[in-house]
Amino acid sequence: MIHNVKRDITMLYKYICAACVITLSTGAYAQSKQWANWLLQKVDTHPSIQALQHDVQASGYQASALARPLYNPSLDTSLEREGSEINYQIGLSSQLDWHDVQSSQTRSGELLSEQSRLALAIARTEMAAKGLSSQVAFLYADKQYTIATQRVEQSIELLQFIEKKVATGEVPAMSLAITKSAIAEAMVAESEWLTTWQQAKQDVLAILGQAGLETPISPHFWTPTLSLLPPTQIQQLPSLRYAHINWLIASNEVDVQRTSNKPVPTVGFGVGRQAGEPLLSLSMSVPLNVRNDFSEVTEAAKQRALASEQQLKAEVVTVREAISSTYQQMLQLGERHRIWQQIDSGDFSEQTKVLSERFAAGDLAFDDYQSQLNQLLSGQQAALTLTFQFQLTYIDYLRQSAGLVAHISALADKE
């Protein structure tokens, strides 16, 4: 009976623990979803992104305009008096798209419209990356500035302590000079980190506003293990597709120049009255490109197309190598960061306090105290730098691989 009661209590405890874990997990994911929605909203309402959204709409109108017929008809009229007769004529004339320039221009409009959409997608990724990187930089500078300030305060306290020791002859006067030198160096470092902190704050405000200083990045943003983008997907990156469309636009421009600079016939017809008799007229005119056949214009377009093709090839190599390099750097920094998280006991501040107490109690020589204190503070700053470098590289890889917005959107859509 007692055994059964213990078993029931144990099972009830497990159910309660499981329920607590689910509740905490649900709450954490809810916060993560809220953060992701907030970030995407900040990105999409940024003036530079909204400007590009208007460009997308403008490109859509431009594409529609380029798809319309090239030539409007002209109304031709004439009126004259010949003796007692009044002669008149009414007709219509129009140039003919004899060389199908419209199809080339329609293609140009489609390409420009697609290019503007890609520009918007690229800009959203860049804006999100800048926003996240500025938040990471602000938090890093804030912690470094806090450490630098603590170092100044500790140095001043040490100076006051050393002055008493020098006055009693317990410590040589050289220690006082060394301590003053340490204070000057600490103050310079504090000033430098203050400047960095202020700049990082400005960057956050410019992109995310005041909320960016108060809304931390969701921990779930860093959790997934990212894989190296395969070559087939690299070709589909918005930046390379944008460069590819540049080439297509330049190539299509060759057709536009070749066809639009050819002679375009004008055809017209009219009806009227001449010398008291009905009149029906037909007309046709063809420009003679004998003084300028515009061949140089076409050749210039060809050379620009060839240049655009070579730029595309260079861009493919650059992007591929950059993604591979950033991925390898992210892997190494990520591994070091995980190892550090496992071995870090978070005792920098505690050990600094213990060190100061030992020195005050006379258990530690001044040189040893200075050396160990600097080592602890430097280690604390190095740990922050390791986290900072990993997070920046993580964001940069998502940016280069065009997966950043999708990564954030996945958090926003998570149920």
Disulfide bonds with the S-S distance in Angstrom:
none
